[in-house]
């Protein structure tokens, strides 16, 4: 007997929202993955207690809204950088973001629920349906996969499965290991299959993690610069020269590294008029090549860019960010929205920034080839998979001052760690306010500079591992497998219903 069956529906939805908020404690900076597992196990009885598909959808929406509202609570912080202009949007941003993303889960709950049929089978169907909903969340309307379930595993050996299945596959395994188990506990029967699935997933994760190869070093040293420029002062004429001078000081420090990385938009001038600044960088670098973030214009278009200065200070590479943040770097129908006073927070006109042509590799001299990622491009595994070749390392420059000081910067860092594991490549990460870090191909942080601290670190560059299975095959096999499971479970459900 399901104890939740006799509860009022509003109480079940309230409990679902609470469990969703509890599940978000698995995300950084908390990292309590057990909270996520417990919440998912307890979600299954609530799902099975719903009498109709409509009620199942509402309950799924409540759980996911609680999860995203807690996990993405940092999203209000960018709106207070320029509070007079944007603060009024903050509550709407969180409400619409959490509630909007929760619609993907609501649809999955609606599809999976059949009032008649086996409880464990329905829970397994729900696990697969939610997994496909997470795929959609990562791709539809440019995608926003932030707070994916796989992120709760980064500090554990389970994270190594990312190199096999990627984030969506690991998220699916998490759901399949918890929801059917919760259904079995509710029915007090049919334990064999859920326990077998959970045990097999745990054994697979631990065994595979133990088999991962050791990481070696390249012998190169990389300097990661962190000026710690608060966003409300970053472009202030009274402060911008101080932050630039701080970066010059860090660049000139001895001993000399093999490569220097400055963060996103770290030069207080547009590329076309920045030569005096670039000359100062070259002089301070003393023959060391430098990657740095800068804005540039090309006619009416503006770009968020990264350039590479070689040993002589000559610009030898240019990359334009191609995966832009909606309502951050641009606003859909920007010129129309501008008439109502709505602009992207980082945009300087109604149109905002323009997107670059796509993922590209940049030559980094003796260190090999870099795959550049600007800011939240590191959130999208598809952006890394779309690279035209295999890099020797991943390079993220970012300005996490927008994300505040609570959970946002730490969750962003976790996703950089995930990309390193998925590709078997080291990740070097320079963040304006932190966390700047060197990450090895197993996703471990080998050296880091804390959030909110100005300075630099000289970190040894790990060598890449062999290409991972996931880097070769990507998301398609997992998507096809989930689709096949949906078809199989749907057929079995129809037979049981008949």
ZIURPE-V272413 format. One line per field, one symbol per residue. burial: b if it has 24 or more other ideal C-beta (glycine too) atoms within 12 Angstrom, else e. A space follows every 10 residues. Layout:
burial=???
//
This chain:
burial=ebebeeeeee ebbebbbbbb bbbbbbbbbb bebebbbebb bbbbbbbbbb eebebbbbbb bbbbbbbbbb bbbbbbbbbb bbeeebeebb eebbeebbbb bbbbbbbbbb bbbbeebbbb bbbbbbbbbb bbbbbbbbee ebbbbbbbbb bbbbbbbbbb bbbbbbbbbb bbbbbbbbbb bbbbbbbeeb eeebeebbee bbebbeebbe ebeebeebeb bbbbbbbbbb bbebbeeeeb eebbebbbeb bbeeeebbbb bbbbbbbbbe beebeebbeb bbebbeebbb bbbbbbeeee ebbbbbbbbb eebebebbbb bbbbbbbbbb beebeeeeee ebbbbbbbee bbbbbbeebb bbbbbebbbb bbbbbbbbbb bbbbbebeeb bbbbbbbbbb bbbbbbbbbb bbbbbbbbbb bbbbbbbbbb bbbbbbbbbb bbbbbbbbbe bbebbbbbbb bbbbbeebbb beebbeebbe bbeebbeebb eebeeeee
//
